[in-house]
């Protein structure tokens, strides 16, 4: 890792707080809803296919997920499903939007130690209103200099973020649970990255790749970043 980090950015979902397990619980309920039409594992595959087809239209987040559930109901049932099934899908999505925020272990302590020594940023994908709600309910807002809710996390998206922050790549460190979104694009533009694996990851974010890179570290928990930063 570089020894002149000034700005540290954090992914939010499954890095600061729990997210993917809630999506998976909702998906299981949805698949049970359609088991009269197809086996549950097949419904899951159909839902994922719908999500991937619509990602360029809806982006990331619960609202797009809700629309994809409704579209999947229509396709799987060949447009014969009762309207109550659509209502149930909407209800599942609304429940997901209202889930309480559960911070991951070590998050508050880590931010407390870093605040004042580094410029702290949230850089996360998702629906604007939902991510703003989660951040507000998390109680973490005051730790951050800037909040960036991104439509995607590719190289050019990070370049735009760094330009907005007036930050050079060599001064930037990104922490997150997704190799695809939080690590590889940041390394590609010359920044540093810390990967914090989470026990469940959305299929779209999974990437089986070695992280043998001079400016990348693998952490078991978020608070491990403190000792790494002390040693540089």
ABEGO torsion letter per residue (X at the ends): XBAABABBBBBABGAABBAAAAAAAAAAAAAAAAAAABBAAAAAAAAAAAAAAAAAAAEBEAAAAAAAAAAAAAAAAGGABBAAAAAAAAAAAAAAAABBBBBBBGAAAAAAAABGABBBBBBBBEBAAAAAAAAAAAGAAAABABBBBBABBBAAAAAAAAAAAGBBAAABBBBBABAAAAAAAAAAAGBBBBBBBBABBBAAABBBBBABBAABBBBABAAAAAAAAAAX
